[in-house]
Amino acid sequence: MGFFVCRKEQNMIINGKEQALLQPTTLQQLLLDLGYRTDLVAVEHNGHIIKQKDYKKTVVTDADRLEIVSFVGGG
């Protein structure tokens, strides 16, 4: 008797919306792929604020939740 292990399709959540992620990547690369300037955003990763200096070493997967806030200048 055999059995199958099925992995439920899962998408990461970015700013409250589901987003497909094909493979784990760094936070920095994900931000660049999404069109963000890494020097002008703040990121919460699974409830924790990530320092900009850690974007390159923080790995994100399809099980993660991100909140990305962009800073906008003006007057």
LINDAKA-V343613 format. One record per pair of residues at least 12 apart in sequence whose C-alpha atoms are under 6 Angstrom apart, sorted by the first residue. I is the first residue (numbers start at 0). GAP is how many residues later the second one is. If there is no record, write none. Layout:
i=I gap=GAP
i=I gap=GAP
This chain:
i=10 gap=51
i=11 gap=50
i=11 gap=51
i=11 gap=52
i=11 gap=53
i=12 gap=52
i=13 gap=51
i=13 gap=52
i=13 gap=53
i=14 gap=52
i=20 gap=41
i=23 gap=36
i=23 gap=37
i=24 gap=34
i=24 gap=35
i=25 gap=30
i=25 gap=32
i=25 gap=33
i=25 gap=34
i=26 gap=28
i=26 gap=31
i=26 gap=32
i=26 gap=33
i=27 gap=27
i=27 gap=28
i=39 gap=30
i=39 gap=31
i=40 gap=28
i=40 gap=29
i=40 gap=30
i=41 gap=26
i=41 gap=27
i=42 gap=24
i=42 gap=25
i=43 gap=22
i=43 gap=23
i=44 gap=20
i=44 gap=21
i=45 gap=19
